[in-house]
Amino acid sequence: MIYLNAFLFAGLVCLIGQIILDNTKFTAGHVTTLFVVVGAFLDTFSLYDKFVLWAGGGALVPITSFGHLLIHGALEKANEYGLIGLAMGMFDLTATGIISAIVISFFLSLIFNPKS
């Protein structure tokens, strides 16, 4: 059942994104930013954790989970260290993904030439 839930959640996120792209003048960057903010907003009120329990990896793969992880880490460190913990914890849970993206982008930029 978890596979079906994961498929439904991730598919719904993709469907909403495609509807936004088709019916507005938003670019893919706008939609990505919107989904990160929505994920952060849902995690602020502890709603995204319920989606993760219900859909498993289907809720952790879409870009909405990036916002969820940013806020989740920030709130966790804020409970431990106070206000300064917000800045400390924001990139705790996402550091691996961010560093991987930077390193992979660097090596790909050495291999490929940009179009002029």
C-alpha positions as CSV (number, residue, x, y, z in Angstrom):
1,M,0.0,0.0,0.0
2,I,2.9,2.3,0.7
3,Y,4.0,2.1,-2.9
4,L,0.5,3.2,-4.1
5,N,0.5,6.1,-1.6
6,A,4.0,7.2,-2.7
7,F,2.9,7.1,-6.3
8,L,-0.3,9.1,-5.6
9,F,1.5,11.8,-3.6
10,A,4.4,12.3,-6.0
11,G,2.0,12.1,-8.9
12,L,-0.3,14.7,-7.3
13,V,2.7,17.0,-6.8
14,C,3.7,16.6,-10.5
15,L,0.1,17.1,-11.6
16,I,-0.2,20.4,-9.7
17,G,3.1,21.6,-11.0
18,Q,2.1,20.8,-14.6
19,I,-1.3,22.5,-14.2
20,I,0.5,25.6,-12.8
21,L,2.9,25.6,-15.7
22,D,0.2,25.2,-18.3
23,N,-2.2,27.8,-17.0
24,T,0.0,30.6,-15.7
25,K,3.1,32.5,-16.9
26,F,5.2,30.9,-14.2
27,T,8.5,29.4,-15.3
28,A,9.9,26.1,-13.9
29,G,11.9,28.1,-11.4
30,H,8.8,29.8,-10.1
31,V,7.1,26.5,-9.6
32,T,10.1,25.0,-7.9
33,T,10.4,27.9,-5.5
34,L,6.6,27.7,-4.9
35,F,6.9,24.0,-4.0
36,V,9.8,24.6,-1.6
37,V,7.8,27.3,0.2
38,V,4.7,25.0,0.4
39,G,6.8,22.2,1.8
40,A,8.3,24.6,4.4
41,F,4.9,26.0,5.2
42,L,3.4,22.5,5.7
43,D,6.3,21.5,8.0
44,T,5.9,24.6,10.1
45,F,2.6,23.2,11.2
46,S,3.8,19.6,11.4
47,L,1.6,18.5,8.4
48,Y,4.4,17.4,6.1
49,D,5.5,14.7,8.6
50,K,2.1,13.1,8.2
51,F,2.5,13.0,4.5
52,V,5.9,11.4,4.9
53,L,4.4,8.7,7.2
54,W,1.5,8.2,4.7
55,A,3.5,8.2,1.4
56,G,7.0,7.3,2.5
57,G,9.5,8.0,-0.2
58,G,6.8,9.5,-2.4
59,A,6.8,12.5,-0.1
60,L,10.6,12.6,0.3
61,V,11.5,12.7,-3.4
62,P,9.6,15.8,-4.7
63,I,11.0,19.3,-4.2
64,T,8.5,20.0,-1.5
65,S,10.6,17.8,0.8
66,F,13.5,20.3,0.5
67,G,11.5,23.0,2.1
68,H,10.3,20.4,4.7
69,L,13.9,19.5,5.5
70,L,15.0,23.1,5.7
71,I,12.4,24.0,8.3
72,H,12.6,20.7,10.1
73,G,16.3,21.1,10.8
74,A,15.9,24.8,11.7
75,L,13.2,24.1,14.2
76,E,15.1,21.2,15.7
77,K,18.2,23.3,16.3
78,A,16.1,26.2,17.5
79,N,14.7,24.0,20.3
80,E,18.2,23.1,21.3
81,Y,20.1,26.4,20.9
82,G,17.4,29.1,20.7
83,L,17.2,31.8,18.0
84,I,20.8,31.2,16.7
85,G,19.8,27.6,16.1
86,L,17.5,28.6,13.3
87,A,20.5,29.5,11.1
88,M,22.6,26.6,12.4
89,G,20.0,23.9,11.7
90,M,18.7,25.1,8.4
91,F,21.2,23.3,6.3
92,D,21.9,20.3,8.7
93,L,19.5,17.9,7.0
94,T,20.1,19.2,3.4
95,A,23.9,19.6,3.5
96,T,24.6,16.3,1.8
97,G,22.3,17.1,-1.2
98,I,23.6,20.7,-1.5
99,I,27.2,19.6,-1.4
100,S,26.6,16.8,-3.9
101,A,24.9,19.2,-6.3
102,I,27.8,21.6,-6.1
103,V,30.5,18.9,-6.6
104,I,28.7,17.2,-9.4
105,S,28.0,20.5,-11.2
106,F,31.7,21.4,-10.9
107,F,32.9,18.2,-12.5
108,L,30.2,18.4,-15.2
109,S,31.3,22.0,-16.0
110,L,34.8,20.7,-16.6
111,I,33.6,18.0,-19.1
112,F,30.9,19.9,-21.1
113,N,31.1,23.3,-22.9
114,P,28.2,25.7,-22.7
115,K,26.3,26.6,-25.9
116,S,27.0,30.1,-27.1
